[in-house]
Amino acid sequence: MAKGSERVEVAVLRSEVLTREPWLVHGFSTRSGGVSRVYGKGALNLGFTKHDSRDAVERNRAAFARMLGCGRGVPWPLITLRQVHSELIHCVSQAPREQLCGDGLITRASGILVGVQTADCLPVILADVKNRAVGVFHAGWRGTVKRIAQKGAGAMRLHFGTRTRDLRAAIGPGIHSCCYEVGTEVREQFESQFSYAGELFHETKESDPIREKYPLLFLSARAPGHTEMPRKIFLDLFEANRRQLLEVGVRAKNISVSNLCTACRTDLLFSHRAEKGITGRMLAVGGILRE
């Protein structure tokens, strides 16, 4: 596994695993380098949120395309989705007349960008280096339970004849297990789907300085004599998606995983959880250069 292998270039993060492919355009946006003001001065918000103006977002998207090197001359169409935390994947060759609904896009067509929006959920980019195809996927916990990354590899095999040994994968910035607290119902869903689910979670006890200083105040009739502090459950969404890719045959050396946590790095990235829902959206995109 290549961990933390992205490098910063202006407002774009790139995976070293994917930058080896000269035919491939890819990038993960950050929050800097734009014209939006509602999420901080100069924010690169790339999602049409209720707080930001459409004009600002369109200008930000044009700036992001230029940063990727595909905004010169005839602009490349950007195809995105109305994301619904599903396993729905669309194969596209041109911009659709109406916005598609789902959480994954794959293409072999050159001169277009396919993208997914995130602000804590994981963006996953898959590139078929033999058939020159690319896919982008939005993996929150619901999409991960539904195996969106695995089904993305399967969709590329179905449409393009992709072999998993030819896949290169990049999991971009998202919320890490240090900050991704979930409920017992989330753990139960993972346990119902994955034999290794126990390895994806860790627990911590909540601390209470008063309880620690005055333990006699919290005596209980139940053995062992004190009430138990509630436990917090944290999910490693990155490892869950990495394991899915390994399961379908993607080689570990061909998977890069970002070490950037959106909730820890709100100076650089948008985080829906850390910013209480008042935040912008980042884009993870892939495209194929014209020959």
C-alpha positions as CSV (number, residue, x, y, z in Angstrom):
1,M,0.0,0.0,0.0
2,A,1.3,3.4,-0.9
3,K,0.1,5.6,1.9
4,G,0.1,9.4,1.9
5,S,1.4,9.5,-1.7
6,E,-0.3,12.6,-3.0
7,R,1.5,15.8,-3.7
8,V,0.2,19.4,-3.5
9,E,0.1,21.5,-6.6
10,V,-1.8,24.8,-6.2
11,A,-5.2,23.6,-5.1
12,V,-5.0,20.1,-6.5
13,L,-3.9,16.8,-4.9
14,R,-2.7,14.0,-7.1
15,S,-1.8,10.4,-6.5
16,E,1.7,9.2,-7.4
17,V,0.2,5.9,-8.5
18,L,-2.0,7.6,-11.1
19,T,0.5,10.3,-12.2
20,R,2.6,7.6,-13.8
21,E,0.0,7.3,-16.6
22,P,0.6,10.1,-19.1
23,W,-2.8,9.6,-20.8
24,L,-4.7,10.1,-17.6
25,V,-5.9,13.4,-16.1
26,H,-6.9,13.2,-12.4
27,G,-7.1,15.3,-9.3
28,F,-8.6,15.8,-5.9
29,S,-9.6,19.4,-5.2
30,T,-8.9,21.3,-1.9
31,R,-10.7,24.3,-0.4
32,S,-8.2,26.9,-1.6
33,G,-7.9,28.7,-4.9
34,G,-11.4,29.7,-5.7
35,V,-13.7,32.8,-5.5
36,S,-16.3,31.7,-3.0
37,R,-16.6,33.7,0.2
38,V,-19.3,32.0,2.1
39,Y,-16.9,29.2,3.3
40,G,-14.0,31.5,3.8
41,K,-12.3,33.9,1.5
42,G,-11.0,32.4,-1.7
43,A,-12.8,29.0,-1.1
44,L,-12.8,26.6,-4.0
45,N,-16.3,25.3,-3.5
46,L,-17.2,23.0,-6.4
47,G,-20.7,21.9,-5.3
48,F,-24.0,23.7,-5.9
49,T,-24.8,24.2,-2.3
50,K,-27.7,26.3,-0.9
51,H,-25.2,28.7,0.7
52,D,-23.1,29.6,-2.3
53,S,-24.0,31.3,-5.6
54,R,-24.2,29.3,-8.9
55,D,-21.9,31.9,-10.5
56,A,-19.2,31.4,-7.9
57,V,-19.4,27.6,-8.3
58,E,-19.2,27.7,-12.1
59,R,-16.2,30.0,-11.9
60,N,-14.6,27.7,-9.4
61,R,-15.2,24.7,-11.6
62,A,-13.6,26.5,-14.6
63,A,-10.6,27.4,-12.4
64,F,-10.3,23.8,-11.3
65,A,-10.3,22.5,-14.9
66,R,-7.5,25.0,-15.7
67,M,-5.5,23.7,-12.7
68,L,-5.9,20.2,-14.1
69,G,-4.6,21.3,-17.5
70,C,-7.8,20.6,-19.5
71,G,-9.4,24.0,-19.4
72,R,-7.6,25.5,-22.3
73,G,-9.0,25.6,-25.8
74,V,-12.3,23.8,-26.0
75,P,-13.4,23.2,-22.4
76,W,-13.9,19.6,-21.3
77,P,-17.5,18.7,-20.2
78,L,-17.6,17.9,-16.5
79,I,-20.1,15.1,-15.7
80,T,-21.2,14.7,-12.1
81,L,-24.1,12.9,-10.3
82,R,-26.9,13.5,-7.9
83,Q,-25.3,11.4,-5.3
84,V,-27.6,9.2,-3.2
85,H,-25.2,6.9,-1.2
86,S,-25.9,4.0,-3.5
87,E,-24.0,1.4,-5.6
88,L,-25.4,2.8,-8.9
89,I,-22.7,3.3,-11.6
90,H,-23.2,4.8,-15.0
91,C,-21.0,4.3,-18.1
92,V,-20.8,7.6,-20.1
93,S,-19.2,8.7,-23.3
94,Q,-20.6,12.2,-23.4
95,A,-22.5,14.7,-21.2
96,P,-26.0,13.5,-20.5
97,R,-29.0,15.7,-21.2
98,E,-30.2,15.4,-17.6
99,Q,-28.2,14.9,-14.5
100,L,-27.7,11.2,-13.6
101,C,-28.4,9.8,-10.2
102,G,-26.0,7.4,-8.5
103,D,-22.5,7.3,-7.0
104,G,-20.1,6.1,-9.7
105,L,-19.1,7.1,-13.3
106,I,-16.9,5.2,-15.7
107,T,-15.7,6.1,-19.2
108,R,-13.3,5.3,-22.0
109,A,-14.2,8.5,-23.9
110,S,-11.4,11.1,-24.2
111,G,-12.0,14.8,-23.6
112,I,-14.5,14.6,-20.8
113,L,-14.1,14.7,-17.0
114,V,-16.1,12.4,-14.7
115,G,-16.3,13.5,-11.1
116,V,-17.8,12.9,-7.6
117,Q,-18.3,15.4,-4.9
118,T,-17.1,14.8,-1.3
119,A,-16.8,16.6,2.0
120,D,-15.9,13.6,4.3
121,C,-16.9,10.6,2.3
122,L,-14.2,8.9,0.3
123,P,-13.5,9.6,-3.4
124,V,-12.1,6.6,-5.2
125,I,-10.5,6.8,-8.7
126,L,-9.8,3.6,-10.7
127,A,-7.7,3.6,-13.9
128,D,-7.4,0.7,-16.3
129,V,-3.9,1.2,-17.7
130,K,-4.2,-1.3,-20.5
131,N,-7.6,-0.2,-21.9
132,R,-7.2,3.4,-21.0
133,A,-10.5,3.7,-19.0
134,V,-11.2,5.6,-15.8
135,G,-13.9,5.5,-13.1
136,V,-14.7,7.7,-10.1
137,F,-16.8,6.6,-7.1
138,H,-18.3,8.1,-4.0
139,A,-17.9,5.9,-1.0
140,G,-19.6,6.9,2.2
141,W,-20.3,4.2,4.8
142,R,-23.5,3.3,3.0
143,G,-21.8,3.0,-0.4
144,T,-19.0,1.0,1.2
145,V,-21.4,-1.5,2.8
146,K,-22.9,-1.8,-0.7
147,R,-19.4,-2.5,-2.1
148,I,-19.3,0.5,-4.5
149,A,-15.5,0.1,-5.0
150,Q,-15.8,-3.5,-5.9
151,K,-18.8,-3.0,-8.1
152,G,-16.9,-0.2,-9.8
153,A,-14.1,-2.6,-10.8
154,G,-16.8,-5.0,-11.9
155,A,-18.5,-2.4,-14.1
156,M,-15.2,-1.6,-15.7
157,R,-14.7,-5.3,-16.5
158,L,-18.2,-5.6,-17.9
159,H,-18.0,-2.5,-20.2
160,F,-14.3,-2.4,-21.0
161,G,-12.9,-5.8,-20.4
162,T,-10.8,-4.5,-17.5
163,R,-8.6,-7.0,-15.6
164,T,-8.0,-6.1,-12.0
165,R,-4.3,-6.6,-12.4
166,D,-4.4,-3.7,-14.8
167,L,-6.1,-1.4,-12.3
168,R,-4.5,1.5,-10.5
169,A,-6.5,2.9,-7.6
170,A,-6.3,6.2,-5.6
171,I,-8.4,6.8,-2.5
172,G,-8.5,10.5,-1.9
173,P,-8.9,12.7,1.2
174,G,-11.8,11.8,3.5
175,I,-12.6,11.5,7.2
176,H,-10.2,9.1,8.9
177,S,-10.8,6.7,11.8
178,C,-9.5,9.3,14.2
179,C,-12.6,11.4,13.7
180,Y,-15.2,9.1,12.2
181,E,-17.4,8.1,15.1
182,V,-20.4,5.9,14.2
183,G,-23.2,4.2,15.9
184,T,-23.7,0.5,16.7
185,E,-26.1,0.2,13.8
186,V,-23.3,1.0,11.3
187,R,-21.0,-1.6,12.9
188,E,-23.8,-4.2,12.7
189,Q,-24.3,-3.5,9.0
190,F,-20.6,-4.0,8.3
191,E,-20.5,-7.2,10.4
192,S,-23.4,-8.6,8.3
193,Q,-21.4,-8.1,5.1
194,F,-17.7,-8.5,5.8
195,S,-15.9,-11.3,7.7
196,Y,-13.1,-8.8,8.6
197,A,-15.5,-6.1,9.9
198,G,-14.0,-6.4,13.4
199,E,-10.7,-5.1,12.0
200,L,-12.4,-1.9,10.7
201,F,-13.5,-0.5,14.1
202,H,-12.0,0.6,17.3
203,E,-13.5,1.8,20.5
204,T,-12.6,4.3,23.1
205,K,-14.1,5.1,26.5
206,E,-15.5,8.6,27.0
207,S,-13.5,10.5,29.6
208,D,-15.1,12.3,32.5
209,P,-12.8,14.3,34.8
210,I,-15.4,14.6,37.5
211,R,-16.0,10.8,37.5
212,E,-12.2,10.2,37.6
213,K,-11.8,12.6,40.6
214,Y,-14.8,11.5,42.6
215,P,-15.4,7.8,41.7
216,L,-17.6,7.2,44.8
217,L,-20.3,9.5,43.4
218,F,-20.8,7.0,40.6
219,L,-21.1,3.8,42.7
220,S,-23.7,1.3,41.4
221,A,-25.4,-1.7,42.9
222,R,-24.3,-3.7,39.9
223,A,-21.0,-5.5,39.9
224,P,-18.2,-4.5,39.8
225,G,-19.6,-1.5,41.7
226,H,-19.4,1.3,39.2
227,T,-21.4,2.2,36.2
228,E,-19.5,1.8,32.9
229,M,-18.7,4.9,30.8
230,P,-20.2,4.7,27.4
231,R,-17.9,3.7,24.5
232,K,-17.3,5.6,21.3
233,I,-17.0,3.5,18.1
234,F,-14.8,4.7,15.2
235,L,-14.8,3.3,11.6
236,D,-11.8,3.1,9.3
237,L,-13.5,3.8,6.0
238,F,-10.2,3.9,4.1
239,E,-9.2,0.4,5.2
240,A,-12.7,-0.9,4.3
241,N,-12.4,0.3,0.7
242,R,-8.8,-0.8,0.4
243,R,-9.8,-4.3,1.5
244,Q,-12.5,-4.4,-1.1
245,L,-10.1,-3.5,-3.8
246,L,-7.7,-6.1,-2.6
247,E,-10.4,-8.7,-2.5
248,V,-11.2,-8.3,-6.2
249,G,-7.5,-8.6,-7.2
250,V,-6.1,-5.0,-7.3
251,R,-2.5,-5.3,-6.2
252,A,-1.6,-3.6,-2.9
253,K,1.3,-1.7,-4.6
254,N,-1.2,-0.2,-7.0
255,I,-3.4,1.4,-4.4
256,S,-2.6,4.8,-2.9
257,V,-4.4,6.0,0.2
258,S,-4.5,9.6,1.2
259,N,-3.3,10.4,4.8
260,L,-5.3,13.6,4.9
261,C,-8.3,13.6,7.2
262,T,-11.0,16.1,6.2
263,A,-12.2,16.6,9.8
264,C,-8.6,17.3,11.0
265,R,-7.6,19.5,8.1
266,T,-10.4,22.0,7.6
267,D,-7.7,24.6,6.8
268,L,-7.1,22.6,3.6
269,L,-10.3,20.5,3.0
270,F,-14.0,20.7,3.5
271,S,-15.6,18.6,6.2
272,H,-19.4,18.3,6.6
273,R,-19.0,16.8,10.0
274,A,-16.4,19.1,11.5
275,E,-18.1,22.2,10.0
276,K,-21.6,21.2,11.2
277,G,-23.0,20.8,7.7
278,I,-22.1,24.4,6.6
279,T,-19.4,23.7,4.2
280,G,-18.5,23.4,0.5
281,R,-17.8,20.4,-1.7
282,M,-14.6,19.0,-3.2
283,L,-14.3,17.2,-6.5
284,A,-12.4,14.0,-7.4
285,V,-12.1,13.8,-11.2
286,G,-10.7,11.6,-13.9
287,G,-10.3,12.1,-17.6
288,I,-8.5,10.7,-20.7
289,L,-6.3,12.9,-22.9
290,R,-7.1,12.9,-26.6
291,E,-4.5,11.1,-28.6
